[in-house]
Amino acid sequence: MGLMLMLVLGAILTARDSVNCASQTQFLNELLDTYDVNESPHLREGRPTIINVQMFINSFGSLNAANMDFSIDVFLRQSWHDPRLVWPSVRERVAITSPEMLAKLWKPDTYFSNLKDGEIHQVPTPNVLFRIYKTGDVLYSMRTTLSLSCHMEFEEYPLDSQVCGVHVTSYANTDDLVKYQWLQDRPIDLPESLEIAQFDLLGVATSNTTYAYATGNFSGLLVYFNLRRQNGYHVLQTYVPTILIVSISWVSFWLDPNAVPGRITLGVTTLLTLTTLASGIRASLPPVSYVKAIDVWIGSCMIMVFSALVEFTIVNWLFNKKVIHRRQTFFKIPKSPSQPPDDAQASGDQVLTYAHQAQLIDRWSRLIFPAVFFIFNLAYWLCYLAAYM
Ligand SMILES: *[C@@H]1O[C@H](CO)[C@@H](O)[C@H](O)[C@H]1NC(C)=O
């Protein structure tokens, strides 16, 4: 008896489902006969259709400084109400998958005005969802990868922050037809484990805007990502090596003033190493005309190394310079014992060198050069870290 009842019930339910399916296709076909795809949903009521937008940031590519762009992979979700699609049904909603049917339904022509390149993923099937609720609400979601232009400032590079945005607007529907607004609840949805190469995401800001073009006024949306560059890489690859190079150039002050090959090699090698490092850094940046924080750093390090080389030139020159003083001069420097009591004495003159002064310069340089570099470091880090923090 019970089994019979279940069978009958099952048959009834199956029948109802098939009726629903039939009515779904029938309904959609009937609806699409009279549906005008070119007409925005609320045109007859004389008001714009409100498009609620939400973005789920699937992944955030790295910012490309050389091209001034960045890439994101987003689920762009748009929802609106279309009174023509109100549908008396037991089914809560229906998803439209057939491309022919999809083409017959009105959709906003949303685009990204700062887009450089982008695509809707097609593998294995187009990553598009079009869902109609029986209330006439529509959800249109798609997965796209966007490469967006972003104006970057490098004055504080590599201790910089960048603000990059996504500009959403409609291409053909003016603001009397379509109005965009961010979804009230979580307009930008970020996964908890969102990782951005080389950057930390400090914050996200959304706003509404209107673009006034020659073709009319267009409603638009903006979202800005506030990103701060991570510094581990640059500290390890730039700052620490250059500090070491500058320190190595000071070794010269401990060498003999006559050690020409040694001291010249030291100076020139450190200078060349710095140049190589600097060109490596330059390669990853656009050729901007202003001074960057890294330029200040590398420039100062080069001046330090260059000064050490100049110091050696002076020391070496002084050390070997022979001065002939007349006896009549008002001061007398005692002769060093190494100097032979020779013809100079005989002719009434003294042969002197500035060897002592040269050594004195070297001794003072051992102190002054590190001190100057330390003070420079203090000023540099205070100045740029204050802006960075
Ligand atoms: C666009 O907006 C401006 C200012 O809101 C207004 O003066 C102008 O008439 C609008 N243009 C069109 C074509 O609606």
The ligand as an ORCA input file, in Angstrom:
! r2SCAN-3c Opt
* xyz 0 1
  C      25.624     66.193    -18.660
  O      25.698     66.694    -17.335
  C      25.906     68.089    -17.262
  C      26.107     68.451    -15.813
  O      25.477     67.560    -14.950
  C      24.727     68.787    -17.891
  O      24.928     70.180    -17.842
  C      24.586     68.347    -19.333
  O      23.439     68.930    -19.933
  C      24.503     66.852    -19.420
  N      24.535     66.421    -20.809
  C      23.646     65.614    -21.340
  C      23.824     65.303    -22.775
  O      22.718     65.158    -20.704
*
